[in-house]
Amino acid sequence: MIADEPTGNLDSENSARALALLAGLARDGKTVITVSHERDIAAHFARVVTLRDGRIADDSGARA
């Protein structure tokens, strides 16, 4: 699943629901790609890839 700014137009309650759904899919082994400018969304996922100026600046949780 690809989610581009999944909480962009949602209120806080529905944002929490959407993130819980996406995080649950990821925990169940599904591939979930979430793109957001909101850094707090990263706390919901085990792997976070941060881009800066079009390049990977950090890849936390990457598997070897």
C-alpha positions in Angstrom: 0.0 0.0 0.0 1.2 3.5 -0.8 -0.1 6.3 1.3 0.8 9.9 0.3 0.1 12.3 3.2 -2.5 9.9 4.7 -3.5 12.2 7.5 -3.3 15.5 5.5 -7.0 16.4 5.6 -8.1 14.4 8.6 -9.0 15.5 12.1 -6.9 14.1 15.0 -9.3 11.2 15.8 -9.4 10.0 12.2 -5.7 10.6 11.8 -5.1 8.2 14.7 -7.4 5.6 13.1 -5.7 5.8 9.7 -2.3 5.5 11.2 -3.4 2.5 13.4 -4.7 0.8 10.3 -1.5 1.4 8.3 0.7 0.4 11.2 -1.4 -2.8 11.7 -0.9 -3.7 8.1 2.8 -3.3 8.4 3.0 -5.4 11.6 1.0 -8.1 9.7 3.8 -8.3 7.1 2.3 -6.1 4.4 4.4 -3.6 2.6 3.3 -0.1 3.6 4.9 3.0 2.1 3.8 6.2 3.8 5.0 9.6 2.6 4.6 12.5 4.9 6.1 15.8 6.1 4.8 15.1 9.6 7.7 13.6 11.5 5.5 12.2 14.3 4.0 9.7 11.9 7.4 7.9 11.9 6.8 6.7 15.5 4.2 4.3 14.2 6.5 2.3 11.9 9.6 0.2 12.5 11.5 1.4 9.5 11.8 5.1 8.5 13.7 6.4 5.5 14.3 10.1 5.5 15.0 12.0 2.3 16.9 15.3 2.1 17.4 17.1 -1.2 16.3 14.0 -3.1 18.8 11.6 -1.4 18.5 9.2 1.5 19.7 11.0 4.6 18.8 8.3 7.1 17.4 4.7 7.0 16.6 3.7 10.5 15.5 0.2 11.1 17.0 -1.1 7.8 17.6 -4.8 7.7 21.0 -6.0 6.6 
